[in-house]
Amino acid sequence: MVGDGVPACDVDARPPQGQYTVDEAPSTAFVEALARRDFGAVEATLSPAVHFRGLLPSGALELRDPAAVVERLTAWFGAAERFEVQETTAKAVADRMQIRYRFRLRPHPFVPESGWHVIEQQAFCQTADGKIVALDLVCTGFRPEPEIESGVLHTFDAGTMGCADGLSGEFSRRIKSIAVGDVLTVVARDPAAKEDLPPLARMMGQQVLSVDQNDDGSLSITVERVR
């Protein structure tokens, strides 16, 4: 009891602040294997007693078997003919690991002949003995990308990457990887991107469709591949 008969909140047993020890390897390996769609390697990161809880657009999901977890991930990501990794992260948050990934795929695994969809998932993992023993996940669901008159719209969120640390090269790689007639929107937070990317795109023979300032201070630079 705390104070005047108020019950204390339940808390996990944990070491004092600043003395957390987190095994980052299993969670990092999970994300890397999933991005490769190597589902055998994904299962190898999971404890035989793994507890998976998911919050999906369709409702809550709870699984307690690594094979069942992998079966679900395979259903989501395994069948797509085209699969792009837009972002992956894995980092420690106190005594848990936070993982986050965003994939772009086509067709939708449950809708044949569908267009591009984007899905993002974020989870917090608990590890023990080199395995993930608990994984709590939140999922956006498969979000359809709009198609525009000139082709398919591709999006690249560059985060804090700037031209000084590789943004120009990554833009060049991505614009060359899409089909002629498709459109790439780069979301950049480096102010210099406004001066660097449009001239680069024009020098490459591509068409700059727009350069827009977003409400959060980022830039959206939209380029059509024409050659």
Order of alpha helices (4+ residues) and beta strands (2+ residues): alpha-alpha-beta-beta-alpha-beta-beta-beta-beta-beta-beta-beta-alpha-beta-alpha-beta-beta
